[in-house]
């Protein structure tokens, strides 16, 4: 995938702040510190493009990144940070529900989980939300460089079983630092856009 341009267009909390130009979206969801920003930077081959928060669990905005002026990556606020108060978790839930309800431009959600660990109850909740609202879900197993390739199958099997994935739902192991799986992930991103009727230019 050739990246010709990438820009942060807006950070939104309320629905009236979302883009209204009909450009298709793929969202990235996952726990705080699972590596969403690092993955975004790896996909775009830029070191410090995606926004990071100095305080995990505090970011409550949805960030829209316009790529090649053709499609959006949507960075959803991270969840599961232990020190966040219940009131903050409630705000997170409200932000997420507003976005997931009737978002016609949203083609799919890529759910990031750490390949080294069994998915948490929060990961399962996020997966269930994705399915409840009728979106396609692709699971991205991050930090794949932290285990040997010989362990992939075992760890991916645990993830699939814990999340109760459907048979046709994919898990793609990736490493943002080593760029492992980035090409395969791009292929899946383009496929998801095309599946929903959008033609994405790859070169």
PADRENKE-480475 format. One line per 2 residues: their letters; for each residue x, y, z of N, C-alpha, C. Coordinates in nm, 4 decimals. Example, Ala and Ser with C-alpha at 12.3 -4.5 7.8 and 13.67 -1.06 7.14 Angstrom:
! residues 2
AS = 1.3190,-0.5690,0.7800,1.2300,-0.4500,0.7800,1.3200,-0.3300,0.7800 | 1.2850,-0.2250,0.7080,1.3670,-0.1060,0.7140,1.2900,0.0030,0.7870 .
***
This chain:
! residues 203
XX = 0.0849,-0.1195,0.0000,0.0000,0.0000,0.0000,0.0885,0.1245,0.0000 | 0.0689,0.2105,-0.0962,0.1488,0.3325,-0.1038,0.0762,0.4456,-0.0317 .
XX = 0.1403,0.5007,0.0701,0.0811,0.6101,0.1463,0.1278,0.7420,0.0854 | 0.0361,0.8125,0.0247,0.0679,0.9408,-0.0384,0.0452,1.0589,0.0558 .
XX = -0.0484,1.0432,0.1473,-0.0747,1.1500,0.2441,-0.1455,1.0913,0.3658 | -0.1226,1.1519,0.4797,-0.1922,1.1131,0.6023,-0.1998,1.2357,0.6914 .
XX = -0.3180,1.2572,0.7475,-0.3362,1.3757,0.8306,-0.4401,1.3494,0.9388 | -0.4186,1.4099,1.0529,-0.5162,1.4059,1.1606,-0.6190,1.5142,1.1310 .
XX = -0.7434,1.4742,1.1093,-0.8436,1.5732,1.0702,-0.9237,1.6262,1.1873 | -0.9524,1.5393,1.2856,-1.0313,1.5865,1.3983,-1.0292,1.4851,1.5117 .
XX = -1.0603,1.5348,1.6316,-1.0847,1.4511,1.7481,-1.2258,1.4804,1.7945 | -1.3048,1.3754,1.8091,-1.4470,1.3948,1.8351,-1.4900,1.3217,1.9617 .
XX = -1.5923,1.3767,2.0253,-1.6588,1.3116,2.1371,-1.8064,1.2905,2.1031 | -1.8682,1.3932,2.0469,-2.0103,1.3882,2.0157,-2.0338,1.3644,1.8664 .
XX = -2.1500,1.3130,1.8342,-2.1802,1.2738,1.6967,-2.1711,1.3905,1.5983 | -2.2113,1.5106,1.6422,-2.2087,1.6248,1.5500,-2.0654,1.6648,1.5124 .
XX = -1.9661,1.6082,1.5825,-1.8261,1.6389,1.5520,-1.7661,1.5404,1.4515 | -1.8362,1.4344,1.4164,-1.7824,1.3350,1.3233,-1.7745,1.3926,1.1822 .
XX = -1.6874,1.3368,1.0980,-1.6847,1.3774,0.9574,-1.8200,1.3509,0.8915 | -1.8561,1.4360,0.7976,-1.9862,1.4238,0.7311,-1.9745,1.4126,0.5797 .
XX = -1.8527,1.3832,0.5313,-1.8325,1.3820,0.3867,-1.8463,1.2440,0.3243 | -1.8880,1.1425,0.4022,-1.9142,1.0113,0.3459,-1.7924,0.9271,0.3155 .
XX = -1.6754,0.9665,0.3624,-1.5534,0.8893,0.3391,-1.5551,0.7649,0.4285 | -1.5220,0.6474,0.3722,-1.5320,0.5228,0.4506,-1.4307,0.5163,0.5645 .
XX = -1.4658,0.4383,0.6664,-1.3847,0.4308,0.7880,-1.3586,0.2867,0.8280 | -1.2396,0.2630,0.8812,-1.2095,0.1415,0.9552,-1.1572,0.1853,1.0912 .
XX = -1.2128,0.1265,1.1965,-1.1771,0.1676,1.3320,-1.0818,0.0670,1.3954 | -0.9942,0.1186,1.4811,-0.9022,0.0366,1.5602,-0.9441,0.0459,1.7064 .
XX = -0.9694,-0.0698,1.7670,-1.0126,-0.0742,1.9067,-0.9187,-0.1633,1.9859 | -0.9065,-0.1364,2.1152,-0.8218,-0.2210,2.1985,-0.7967,-0.1592,2.3344 .
XX = -0.7391,-0.2379,2.4233,-0.7059,-0.1904,2.5565,-0.5983,-0.0817,2.5504 | -0.5957,-0.0023,2.6565,-0.4865,0.0933,2.6712,-0.3537,0.0172,2.6703 .
XX = -0.2577,0.0682,2.5993,-0.1234,0.0090,2.5912,-0.1158,-0.1188,2.5090 | -0.2197,-0.1507,2.4304,-0.2111,-0.2686,2.3443,-0.1312,-0.2395,2.2178 .
XX = -0.1092,-0.1106,2.1884,-0.0253,-0.0756,2.0746,-0.0983,-0.0184,1.9550 | -0.2117,0.0482,1.9760,-0.2861,0.1052,1.8632,-0.2067,0.2141,1.7921 .
XX = -0.1482,0.3039,1.8696,-0.0722,0.4131,1.8081,0.0505,0.3598,1.7345 | 0.1202,0.2648,1.7953,0.2380,0.2058,1.7304,0.1994,0.1352,1.6013 .
XX = 0.0850,0.0662,1.6023,0.0405,-0.0029,1.4815,0.0041,0.0963,1.3722 | -0.0657,0.2032,1.4092,-0.1003,0.3058,1.3111,0.0251,0.3646,1.2491 .
XX = 0.1235,0.3952,1.3324,0.2495,0.4498,1.2810,0.3196,0.3509,1.1883 | 0.3152,0.2218,1.2219,0.3777,0.1194,1.1376,0.3057,0.1064,1.0041 .
XX = 0.1731,0.1098,1.0066,0.0960,0.1001,0.8826,0.1259,0.2171,0.7894 | 0.1461,0.3336,0.8471,0.1689,0.4542,0.7666,0.3162,0.4836,0.7458 .
XX = 0.4031,0.3988,0.8044,0.5472,0.4156,0.7930,0.5918,0.5541,0.8409 | 0.5306,0.5966,0.9515,0.5663,0.7232,1.0141,0.5922,0.6997,1.1620 .
XX = 0.6916,0.7661,1.2148,0.7381,0.7343,1.3494,0.6459,0.7861,1.4586 | 0.6010,0.9102,1.4467,0.5247,0.9710,1.5555,0.3964,1.0368,1.5059 .
XX = 0.3285,0.9685,1.4151,0.2074,1.0270,1.3567,0.0879,1.0172,1.4502 | 0.0581,0.8954,1.4952,-0.0613,0.8741,1.5775,-0.0431,0.9345,1.7152 .
XX = -0.1488,0.9902,1.7678,-0.1454,1.0547,1.8981,-0.1370,0.9506,2.0096 | -0.0593,0.9825,2.1097,-0.0537,0.8983,2.2295,-0.0849,0.9855,2.3501 .
XX = -0.1364,0.9231,2.4527,-0.1676,0.9950,2.5754,-0.0603,0.9670,2.6794 | -0.0171,1.0712,2.7513,0.0834,1.0520,2.8557,0.0241,0.9805,2.9768 .
XX = -0.1085,0.9833,2.9870,-0.1761,0.9151,3.0971,-0.2682,0.8084,3.0392 | -0.2308,0.6804,3.0481,-0.3147,0.5743,2.9920,-0.4557,0.5774,3.0486 .
XX = -0.5530,0.5533,2.9579,-0.6911,0.5476,3.0027,-0.7609,0.6818,3.0118 | -0.6876,0.7911,2.9876,-0.7479,0.9233,2.9998,-0.8021,0.9766,2.8675 .
XX = -0.7539,0.9267,2.7567,-0.7994,0.9760,2.6279,-0.9422,0.9300,2.6032 | -1.0325,1.0238,2.5841,-1.1721,0.9905,2.5629,-1.2243,1.0453,2.4310 .
XX = -1.1353,1.0761,2.3397,-1.1777,1.1250,2.2088,-1.1581,1.0172,2.1036 | -1.2339,1.0293,1.9963,-1.2189,0.9437,1.8791,-1.1403,1.0232,1.7763 .
XX = -1.0248,0.9718,1.7365,-0.9367,1.0439,1.6456,-0.9517,0.9902,1.5035 | -0.9737,1.0807,1.4088,-0.9937,1.0459,1.2691,-0.8683,1.0831,1.1890 .
XX = -0.8068,0.9820,1.1256,-0.6874,1.0016,1.0442,-0.7241,0.9793,0.8983 | -0.7125,1.0826,0.8171,-0.7468,1.0732,0.6752,-0.6242,1.0257,0.5965 .
XX = -0.6394,0.9140,0.5270,-0.5292,0.8525,0.4549,-0.5528,0.8639,0.3047 | -0.4535,0.9200,0.2336,-0.4592,0.9346,0.0869,-0.5854,1.0062,0.0396 .
XX = -0.6468,1.0814,0.1314,-0.7715,1.1541,0.1026,-0.8816,1.0607,0.0521 | -0.8703,0.9312,0.0850,-0.9659,0.8309,0.0377,-1.0410,0.7616,0.1503 .
XX = -0.9767,0.7430,0.2653,-1.0402,0.6673,0.3728,-0.9839,0.7116,0.5077 | -1.0598,0.6787,0.6122,-1.0198,0.7125,0.7478,-0.9755,0.5876,0.8238 .
XX = -0.8686,0.6026,0.9027,-0.8457,0.5175,1.0181,-0.9076,0.5916,1.1362 | -0.9836,0.5209,1.2160,-1.0472,0.5821,1.3315,-0.9909,0.5161,1.4569 .
XX = -0.9226,0.5943,1.5374,-0.8594,0.5445,1.6595,-0.9575,0.5630,1.7752 | -1.0153,0.4515,1.8210,-1.1107,0.4571,1.9304,-1.0384,0.4624,2.0645 .
XX = -1.0966,0.5276,2.1643,-1.0286,0.5397,2.2947,-1.0041,0.4040,2.3587 | -0.8864,0.3881,2.4164,-0.8498,0.2620,2.4793,-0.9314,0.2354,2.6048 .
XX = -0.9411,0.1089,2.6391,-1.0202,0.0694,2.7551,-0.9369,-0.0211,2.8464 | -0.9904,-0.0480,2.9650,-0.9328,-0.1495,3.0521,-0.8212,-0.1042,3.1434 .
XX = -0.7935,0.0282,3.1495,-0.6863,0.0733,3.2381,-0.7352,0.0696,3.3830 | -0.6652,-0.0028,3.4683,-0.7152,-0.0372,3.6023,-0.7412,0.0839,3.6906 .
XX = -0.6630,0.1918,3.6737,-0.6735,0.3046,3.7656,-0.7820,0.4050,3.7277 | -0.8543,0.3773,3.6188,-0.9587,0.4695,3.5759,-1.0823,0.4517,3.6628 .
XX = -1.1378,0.5621,3.7093,-1.2569,0.5577,3.7942,-1.3786,0.5108,3.7145 | -1.4796,0.4637,3.7859,-1.6009,0.4156,3.7203,-1.6653,0.5252,3.6366 .
XX = -1.6599,0.6486,3.6829,-1.7199,0.7594,3.6075,-1.6512,0.7754,3.4717 | -1.5174,0.7536,3.4688,-1.4443,0.7629,3.3433,-1.4807,0.6471,3.2511 .
XX = -1.4985,0.5289,3.3082,-1.5391,0.4142,3.2276,-1.6773,0.4362,3.1681 | -1.7653,0.4991,3.2447,-1.8985,0.5288,3.1940,-1.8914,0.6262,3.0767 .
XX = -1.8039,0.7261,3.0879,-1.7865,0.8215,2.9773,-1.7344,0.7502,2.8533 | -1.6398,0.6594,2.8743,-1.5874,0.5811,2.7619,-1.7006,0.5061,2.6924 .
XX = -1.7863,0.4419,2.7725,-1.8967,0.3664,2.7149,-1.9902,0.4539,2.6349 | -2.0173,0.5739,2.6825,-2.1058,0.6657,2.6111,-2.0447,0.7102,2.4784 .
XX = -1.9151,0.7408,2.4799,-1.8460,0.7818,2.3573,-1.8500,0.6695,2.2543 | -1.8228,0.5475,2.2997,-1.8197,0.4333,2.2094,-1.9569,0.4029,2.1518 .
XX = -2.0588,0.4047,2.2362,-2.1933,0.3738,2.1871,-2.2405,0.4754,2.0853 | -2.2116,0.6018,2.1087,-2.2506,0.7046,2.0127,-2.1889,0.6777,1.8756 .
XX = -2.0631,0.6352,1.8777,-1.9955,0.6128,1.7499,-2.0468,0.4866,1.6803 | -2.0686,0.3809,1.7546,-2.1055,0.2532,1.6946,-2.2496,0.2487,1.6445 .
XX = -2.3348,0.3356,1.6968,-2.4740,0.3350,1.6553,-2.4914,0.4006,1.5185 | -2.5364,0.3226,1.4228,-2.5774,0.3756,1.2918,-2.4690,0.4573,1.2225 .
XX = -2.3449,0.4096,1.2253,-2.2362,0.4796,1.1570,-2.2184,0.4161,1.0191 | -2.2885,0.4694,0.9199,-2.2911,0.4083,0.7869,-2.1525,0.3998,0.7230 .
XX = -2.0658,0.4956,0.7544,-1.9334,0.4987,0.6920,-1.8397,0.3918,0.7470 | -1.8729,0.3342,0.8611,-1.7848,0.2380,0.9272,-1.7971,0.1006,0.8617 .
XX = -1.6888,0.0539,0.8010,-1.6892,-0.0730,0.7280,-1.6553,-0.1913,0.8176 | -1.5605,-0.1746,0.9070,-1.5150,-0.2849,0.9911,-1.4403,-0.2278,1.1100 .
XX = -1.4260,-0.3130,1.2117,-1.3476,-0.2757,1.3295,-1.2387,-0.3796,1.3496 | -1.1156,-0.3329,1.3631,-1.0026,-0.4203,1.3901,-0.9762,-0.4165,1.5399 .
XX = -0.9960,-0.5308,1.6051,-0.9814,-0.5407,1.7500,-0.8410,-0.5880,1.7838 | -0.7646,-0.5036,1.8524,-0.6267,-0.5353,1.8874,-0.6214,-0.6029,2.0243 .
XX = -0.5522,-0.7162,2.0298,-0.5264,-0.7849,2.1558,-0.3783,-0.8210,2.1609 | -0.3238,-0.8305,2.2791,-0.1830,-0.8662,2.2978,-0.1685,-1.0175,2.2787 .
XX = -0.0869,-1.0579,2.1815,-0.0745,-1.2002,2.1484,-0.0235,-1.2827,2.2661 | 0.0454,-1.2202,2.3602,0.1078,-1.2941,2.4699,0.0094,-1.3364,2.5772 .
XX = -0.1066,-1.2699,2.5821,-0.1964,-1.2893,2.6957,-0.3366,-1.3305,2.6497 | -0.4030,-1.4033,2.7352,-0.5427,-1.4372,2.7095,-0.6252,-1.3086,2.7082 .
XX = -0.7159,-1.2940,2.6119,-0.8012,-1.1741,2.6096,-0.8754,-1.1553,2.7410 | -0.8924,-1.0310,2.7797,-0.9586,-0.9980,2.9064,-1.1101,-0.9925,2.8877 .
XX = -1.1780,-0.9771,2.9992,-1.3236,-0.9592,2.9940,-1.3592,-0.8333,2.9150 | -1.2750,-0.7291,2.9243,-1.2997,-0.6070,2.8474,-1.2847,-0.6326,2.6973 .
XX = -1.1868,-0.7141,2.6587,-1.1708,-0.7503,2.5177,-1.2948,-0.8239,2.4670 | -1.3443,-0.9172,2.5476,-1.4642,-0.9928,2.5083,-1.5841,-0.9007,2.4983 .
XX = -1.5952,-0.8056,2.5897,-1.7040,-0.7095,2.5838,-1.6976,-0.6276,2.4563 | -1.5749,-0.5835,2.4188,-1.5590,-0.5041,2.2982,-1.5955,-0.5860,2.1752 .
XX = -1.5516,-0.7095,2.1711,-1.5871,-0.7971,2.0595,-1.7392,-0.8138,2.0508 | -1.8035,-0.8349,2.1648,-1.9488,-0.8533,2.1658,-2.0209,-0.7269,2.1193 .
XX = -1.9687,-0.6114,2.1566,-2.0266,-0.4852,2.1091,-2.0169,-0.4756,1.9572 | -1.8999,-0.5086,1.9053,-1.8787,-0.5014,1.7599,-1.9816,-0.5876,1.6874 .
XX = -2.0008,-0.7085,1.7361,-2.0956,-0.8003,1.6722,-2.2396,-0.7544,1.6932 | -2.2694,-0.7021,1.8111,-2.4053,-0.6556,1.8412,-2.4481,-0.5454,1.7436 .
XX = -2.3539,-0.4557,1.7133,-2.3873,-0.3451,1.6239,-2.3727,-0.3825,1.4759 | -2.3369,-0.5075,1.4484,-2.3420,-0.5585,1.3122,-2.2206,-0.5311,1.2259 .
XX = -2.1062,-0.5023,1.2869,-1.9870,-0.4727,1.2084,-1.8989,-0.5963,1.1923 | -1.8238,-0.6001,1.0831,-1.7233,-0.7038,1.0659,-1.6113,-0.6801,1.1667 .
XX = -1.5544,-0.7899,1.2184,-1.4456,-0.7799,1.3153,-1.3264,-0.8612,1.2678 | -1.2114,-0.7969,1.2632,-1.0849,-0.8650,1.2371,-0.9990,-0.8471,1.3616 .
XX = -0.9478,-0.9560,1.4164,-0.8647,-0.9479,1.5367,-0.7179,-0.9353,1.4957 | -0.6512,-0.8382,1.5543,-0.5091,-0.8146,1.5295,-0.4333,-0.8478,1.6575 .
XX = -0.3469,-0.9490,1.6508,-0.2684,-0.9915,1.7671,-0.1362,-0.9162,1.7671 | -0.1249,-0.8146,1.8510,-0.0077,-0.7274,1.8512,0.1092,-0.7885,1.9289 .
XX = 0.2253,-0.7241,1.9132,0.3479,-0.7596,1.9868,0.3939,-0.9022,1.9560 | 0.3767,-0.9416,1.8300,0.4114,-1.0784,1.7886,0.5610,-1.1058,1.7976 .
XX = 0.6418,-0.9999,1.8011,0.7862,-1.0202,1.8144,0.8261,-1.0662,1.9546 | 0.7320,-1.0610,2.0487,0.7626,-1.0971,2.1866,0.7556,-1.2477,2.2117 .
XX = 0.7052,-1.3236,2.1143,0.7029,-1.4691,2.1251,0.7618,-1.5277,1.9969 | 0.7999,-1.6538,2.0008,0.8557,-1.7181,1.8810,0.7436,-1.7567,1.7855 .
XX = 0.7762,-1.7664,1.6579,0.6763,-1.8052,1.5582,0.6182,-1.9430,1.5889 | 0.6980,-2.0282,1.6498,0.6505,-2.1609,1.6846,0.5394,-2.1603,1.7884 .
XX = 0.5260,-2.0474,1.8600,0.4213,-2.0349,1.9613,0.2944,-1.9685,1.9078 | 0.3000,-1.9184,1.7845,0.1867,-1.8435,1.7293,0.0569,-1.9230,1.7381 .
XX = 0.0606,-2.0456,1.6878,-0.0619,-2.1249,1.6758,-0.1291,-2.1437,1.8109 | -0.0500,-2.1732,1.9138,-0.1050,-2.1933,2.0475,-0.1709,-2.0669,2.0997 .
XX = -0.1021,-1.9538,2.0842,-0.1545,-1.8282,2.1370,-0.2771,-1.7816,2.0581 | -0.2748,-1.7998,1.9274,-0.3890,-1.7584,1.8455,-0.5107,-1.8448,1.8762 .
XX = -0.4865,-1.9722,1.9077,-0.5959,-2.0621,1.9438,-0.6623,-2.0172,2.0734 | -0.5822,-1.9725,2.1698,-0.6353,-1.9224,2.2966,-0.7212,-1.7983,2.2722 .
XX = -0.6718,-1.7078,2.1883,-0.7463,-1.5856,2.1572,-0.8798,-1.6191,2.0913 | -0.8756,-1.7078,1.9936,-0.9973,-1.7455,1.9209,-1.1003,-1.8073,2.0155 .
XX = -1.0538,-1.8938,2.1034,-1.1455,-1.9614,2.1962,-1.2032,-1.8634,2.2978 | -1.1193,-1.7760,2.3527,-1.1645,-1.6831,2.4562,-1.2669,-1.5833,2.4015 .
XX = -1.2421,-1.5323,2.2817,-1.3337,-1.4349,2.2223,-1.4546,-1.5012,2.1578 | -1.4454,-1.6332,2.1380,-1.5513,-1.7091,2.0712,-1.5735,-1.6563,1.9293 .
XX = -1.4633,-1.6495,1.8556,-1.4696,-1.6001,1.7189,-1.5460,-1.6965,1.6292 | -1.6105,-1.6400,1.5302,-1.6732,-1.7219,1.4284,-1.5635,-1.7805,1.3387 .
XX = -1.5933,-1.8906,1.2720,-1.4917,-1.9632,1.1959,-1.4259,-1.8787,1.0872 | -1.5021,-1.7906,1.0248,-1.4484,-1.7125,0.9138,-1.3815,-1.5824,0.9584 .
XX = -1.3778,-1.5559,1.0889,-1.3159,-1.4334,1.1376,-1.1653,-1.4542,1.1544 | -1.0896,-1.3575,1.1084,-0.9446,-1.3711,1.1006,-0.8753,-1.3184,1.2253 .
XX = -0.7576,-1.3759,1.2539,-0.6635,-1.3206,1.3501,-0.5315,-1.3012,1.2758 | -0.4816,-1.1781,1.2781,-0.3572,-1.1472,1.2076,-0.2512,-1.1074,1.3101 .
XX = -0.1456,-1.1889,1.3260,-0.0373,-1.1511,1.4181,0.0508,-1.0432,1.3561 | 0.0821,-0.9413,1.4327,0.1640,-0.8316,1.3816,0.2668,-0.7890,1.4851 .
XX = 0.3739,-0.7305,1.4365,0.4722,-0.6620,1.5209,0.4970,-0.5251,1.4606 | 0.4633,-0.4201,1.5358,0.4841,-0.2846,1.4848,0.6320,-0.2522,1.4716 .
XX = 0.7142,-0.3031,1.5620,0.8568,-0.2725,1.5585,0.9302,-0.3481,1.4484 | 0.8919,-0.4735,1.4251,0.9576,-0.5561,1.3225,0.8861,-0.5507,1.1877 .
XX = 0.7675,-0.4865,1.1845,0.6820,-0.4775,1.0645,0.6284,-0.6137,1.0207 | 0.6300,-0.7105,1.1105,0.5727,-0.8414,1.0813,0.4219,-0.8296,1.0650 .
XX = 0.3680,-0.8863,0.9580,0.2248,-0.8902,0.9370,0.1628,-0.7630,0.8831 | 0.2424,-0.6577,0.8637,0.1878,-0.5294,0.8186,0.1314,-0.5408,0.6765 .
XX = 0.2024,-0.6113,0.5890,0.1539,-0.6267,0.4513,0.0223,-0.7042,0.4481 | 0.0150,-0.8114,0.5264,-0.1087,-0.8895,0.5332,-0.2230,-0.8051,0.5899 .
XX = -0.1914,-0.7235,0.6875,-0.2936,-0.6386,0.7484,-0.3459,-0.5373,0.6481 | -0.2558,-0.4789,0.5687,-0.2995,-0.3844,0.4655,-0.3917,-0.4532,0.3644 .
XX = -0.3581,-0.5753,0.3270,-0.4425,-0.6492,0.2328,-0.5828,-0.6673,0.2884 | -0.5907,-0.6964,0.4179,-0.7215,-0.7156,0.4809,-0.7973,-0.5836,0.4913 .
XX = -0.7269,-0.4748,0.5197,-0.7909,-0.3431,0.5265,-0.8531,-0.3077,0.3919 | -0.7756,-0.3238,0.2852,-0.8256,-0.2931,0.1508,-0.9440,-0.3833,0.1162 .
XX = -0.9342,-0.5112,0.1517,-1.0418,-0.6061,0.1251,-1.1699,-0.5661,0.1966 | -1.1592,-0.5193,0.3195,-1.2775,-0.4778,0.3940,-1.3448,-0.3574,0.3295 .
XX = -1.2649,-0.2623,0.2810,-1.3237,-0.1478,0.2130,-1.3943,-0.1916,0.0850 | -1.3295,-0.2769,0.0087,-1.3888,-0.3232,-0.1170,-1.5144,-0.4051,-0.0928 .
XX = -1.5129,-0.4827,0.0144,-1.6294,-0.5634,0.0508,-1.7524,-0.4761,0.0722 | -1.7297,-0.3532,0.1162,-1.8399,-0.2612,0.1429,-1.8607,-0.1611,0.0292 .
XX = -1.8023,-0.1913,-0.0868,-1.8316,-0.1134,-0.2068,-1.7409,0.0052,-0.2329 | -1.6285,0.0146,-0.1602,-1.5358,0.1255,-0.1797,-1.4111,0.0756,-0.2502 .
XX = -1.3669,0.1451,-0.3526,-1.2476,0.1076,-0.4259,-1.1310,0.1914,-0.3747 | -1.0298,0.1262,-0.3210,-0.9148,0.1949,-0.2623,-0.7942,0.1806,-0.3553 .
XX = -0.7281,0.2936,-0.3814,-0.6092,0.2933,-0.4662,-0.4900,0.2432,-0.3860 | -0.4201,0.1425,-0.4380,-0.3087,0.0816,-0.3628,-0.1719,0.1320,-0.4062 .
X = -0.1622,0.1975,-0.5230,-0.0289,0.2456,-0.5653,-0.0355,0.3871,-0.6163 .
***
